[in-house]
């Protein structure tokens, strides 16, 4: 089985940090989002990873080749024309079942179901209360998808589409992509979900499988919520006690971080080489080599090598050599 990973997006909701690092490599609780996603592939017979790259593509390629022992291929999406266009770029390299994973979220899912199901495909979903914010999966009484409805005003379903798919009938999917690409764009894009609808309309069965957890990494507030979840579930790391340093769990402070006269936490991750002095941090992620001096930082992302000196930051994104930006 091949795994297609569309990672071409610019991550605009995390700007300006994502001007310097691609969103899949942004670290949450001390690890890149991409690492958590690829952890879920354990136990599957993965033949090749196919990265559909774009923004900061060289960083993605360099990191993947250095980090993962699965063969990888990199295909550039030169025109950002949507999810259907992205997956279509993998067509020359796909000759069997495939997994498609959009690296915007983390999820708790047992992917081994692909080894047991005889459905033509599987679409994973998570039940949510605020269904109006998502594309939701409408399924029949046997659990097979009937359609996806984008941001419904009525509760036709509460199963949010999380961007994780297994396709056994890959030939029919690409027929559906051809059909989608031959039609008009919606808001400047062609959507992969239209190709799924083509499969269903042509007699294929896509099983709906629910995930136990789904954690967004697309914008500041959800990144911090995901960071908190990870810290509460095994990713916390407390340094030895030091005079003048107050730690409020959960926190993750990497080895070698310099802390002086500060209060850290709750829900703070600080990466290696960072320095925090005379400051208070709460609900924040601080990148490698960053400096926070004489400041109060809350609900904020501080990128690698960025500097915060003085003042109070709330609900901000700070990158090196750039001013802080409100999301």
N, C-alpha and C positions, 0 to 999 in steps of 0.2 A: 504494500500500500504506500502511496505517495501522499505527502502532507503539503498542502498549499497554504502559504502564510502571506497574505497581502499586508505589506508594511510600508506602503508608499506615501501615506498621508503625512501632512505637515504638523499635525498636532496643534492646531491653532489655538485651542482653548488652554494650552499650557505655555503659550508664548509669554515672555521671550526665551524661556529655558530651551524650548524645542527649536530655536534657531541654532543651538549649539549641539544638541543631542537628540537623536530620533526618539520619538515617544516610546517605542518598544524597549529602548535601553535606559529609560528613566528608572531610577532605583526607588523602590518602595520597600520599607523595612530592610534596607541594606542589599537588595538584589534587583537586577533589572526585571521588568515586567515579563520580558521574553523568557527568562529562565523559569519562572513559575509556570508559564503556559507549557513549555516543553517538558517540564516534569510530568505532566499528565499523560504523556505519550508512553510512559513506561509500561511494558507488557504488550505493546502493539508491535506488529511486524512492519516497521517503517523502513521502506527501501530508500527513500530520498526526501529531503526537505527542499521545497521549491519556494524561494522567497521572491515575492513580487515587490521590487524595491522602487524607490523614487527619491524622496527627500533624504539627504545625507546618506545615500546608498552605500558609500564606501565604509562608513562606520558600521553599518549593519553587516556587511560582508566580512570585514576584518574580525568583528567580534564573533560571529557565528563560526567562522573557520577555526578560530583559536579556541573556542569553548566547547563545541559539540562534536561528538565522534560519529555522527550520522552524516553520510554524504549529502552535500548541499549544492543547490544550483541557484543562481541569481539572475532574475530577468527584470529589466527595468521597464516600469510603466512611465513612458515619457509624457503621455497625455493623461491627466487625471479625469477619466471619463466614467468613473463609477465602479462598483463592485463587480458587475458582469464583465466589464472590460478588463479588470484586473485578473480575474480567474481565467478569462479567455487566453491570456498570454501564456498560461501554463499548458495549453492544449497540445503543443508539439511533443511534450514530455510525459504525457499521461496516457497509459495504455491499460488501465485497470482501475479498481476501486480507489477512492481518494478521500482524505479528510481535509476539510477547509476550515481554517481557524483564523478569525480576525483578532489581532492582538491588541484589543482595546480594553479587555476585561480579564479578570481571573475568575476561575470557576472550580467548584468541587463537583466532579463528575466521574462516573465509572465508565471509561471509554471502552472497556472490554465487551460491552454490549454489541459492538460491531462484529465480534467473533461469534455471536449467538443468534443474531437477527438475520432473517432472510428477506427483509424489506428492501426495496429498491434504494432506500436512503433513510437517514435519520436526521432529524432536526432537534437540537436541544433547546429547551426553554425553561424559564423560571417564573413561577407565579408571583405577581407583584400587585400591590394595592393601587399604585398610580399608573394604571394601564394607559392613560391618555398620553403618556410621554413616549410610548414605545410602539414598534411594530409588534402586534400580538398574533399568535398562532391560533387559528380556529381549527379544532380537530373534531373528528366524528366519534361515535360511541365506542369504536374499537381502538381509538388512540392515534388514528392516522390524520395527517394534516389535510385540511380542505382548502385553506387559503391563509394568507397573512394580510392583516388589515393594519395600515399605518395610522398610529395615533387616533384610535377610535373615540368618538364622543360618547358612545354607549358601550357598556361592558359586554361586548360580544365574546370576549375572552380576556383573561388576566394572565395569560402565558406569554411573557415577553420573549421575543426572538433574541438570543444572546450572541449570535454570530459564530456558531459552532455547528458544523454539518459533516455528515458522512454520506458519500454518494457511491453506491454499488453500481448503479446503471449510469456510468460516466458518459456513455455515448448519447443517451437521451438528454443528459444535462447539457452537453455541448450543442445538441440540436436546439434546446431551449435557449441557450445563450445566442445562437445564430438568430433565432426568431426575435429575441429581445433587441439585439443590435440592429436588426433591420427596421425597427420601429423608431418612433420619436423618443428623444430623451425626456426625462422628467427632472426639472430643475437642473438641467445641464448634465445629467448622469443617466447611465443605464444600470438598473438594479438587478442583482443576482436573484432576488426573491421572485422576479418575474419569470426567470428561467425555471425555478421550482414550480411555479404555477403551471407552466407549460408541461412539465413532467406529469403533474397530477391530472391535467386536462387530457393527457394522452395515456391515461390508464396506469400510471406508476403509483406506487404506494410509498409515502414518506412517513415513517413512524415518528411520533413526537415523544421525546424522552425528557424528563424533568431533571434539572441539576439540583443538588442539595444547597449550593451556595453560589452566588454570582456577585462579583465585586468590581465596580467600574474604576478605570484608571484614566478617564478622559478629561476630567476637569478638577480644579483645586479641591472642592468640597468632597468629591467622591474619592479622589486619591487619598486624602487624609482619613476618610472613613475606612478605606481599604487598609491603609497603614495601621490604623488602630486594630482592626480585625487580626491582622498578621501578628502584631505585637502581643495580642491576647492569646494567640494560638501558636506559641513556640518560637517566635522570632525576636523576642525581647532579649536584651543583653545589658547588664548593669555593670559599670566600672566599680572599682574599689572606692570605698568612701574617702572623701577628701575634705579638708577644712574649707568652709566657705561655699561648698557645693551641695545643693539640695536636689535630690532626685525624687520625682513623683511618678510612680509606675502607672502605666507601662512605658518603658523607654528602650531604645536601642542606641548604644553609644559604641562606635567601632574602636578597636584598639588603636592607641596613639592619638586620639582626640585630646586636645588641651582644654580643660575646663578650669575657670578661675572666677570665684565670687559670682556664682550664677545659680539660677533655679531652672531645672530642666524637667519638663513633663507637666501633665501626662500627655501621652501620644506624641512623642518626639523621637525621630530617628536622625542620628548625626553620623555622617560617613567619615572614612579615614582621612586624616590630615587636617580636619577642620579645627577651628579654634573659637571658643566662646568665652568672653570675659565681661564681667559686670553687666550681665544681661539676664532676661527672663524669656524662656521659650516654652510655648504651649501649643499643642496641635500644629506641629511644624515638621518639615523635612529639610535637613541641611546637607548639602552635597559635599563631595570630596574637596578638601583644600579651601573650603569657604571660611569666612571670618565674620563673626557677629560680636561687635564691641559696643557696650554702653547703649543697649537697645532692648525694647520689649517687642517680641515677635510672636504673633498668634495667627492661626489659620493661614499659614504662609509657606510657600515653597522657595527655598534658597538654593540656587543651582551651584554646580561645581565652580570653585574658585571665585564665587561672587563675594562681595563685601557689603556688610550692613554696619554702618557706624552711626550711632546716635538715633534718637527718635523712637517712634512707635509704629510698627507695621502690622496691619490686620487685613487678612484676605487679599494678599498680594503674591506676585510672582517676581522673583529677583534673579537676574542672570548676570554673569560676569561682564564687566565693561558696558552695562546697560542700566538704565533707570528701572526702578521697580514699576511693575505694571499691574493694574487691577484686572482680574479675569473678567 
